[in-house]
Amino acid sequence: GKAADRLHDLVESLARHVDFDHEAPVTEAGAHSLLEDATTMLLAEIERSDAEITLETEPVALSCHAAQVAQLFQNLIGNAIKYAGTGPPRITLRARAEGGDVHFEVEDRGIGVPPEYRKTIFEPFKRLPVAAAIPGTGLGLATCRKIVDRHKGRSWCDPEVPDGTRIHVVLP
């Protein structure tokens, strides 16, 4: 039943959360292809929700655990689809060089994150009150945070966006 499915989802996401503790190989990966991989993994959700995803990327690469970084963006794009609100999701993915780092943005025009929650959304089990009706474990963004930390990067929710959400991820 529903409770069993929910438990299964929680166990799966906890397992994934823990799984990142095993070292994966570091490879050189293009920012564009990382974002493309993340999008490809979400094709079913993209088609079902009629999401429109726009990539605006500079030709920039980084040394990273490619599968983990793709998972990071899969989670962020998945959230943008899940919290799109009433219309079809409109999501813009950006990547640009910034100093020696790569600055990614995942921007949507969804229901947005209320300003008072923008500082805590990357903490484990923190879910927004508006998320109560939407299935999820509260580990998606915590997993993102873990991947970002592992890459010695930074991630935050833009406090200045009036409509929707803009998540920033900077990876060295």
Disulfide bonds with the S-S distance in Angstrom:
none
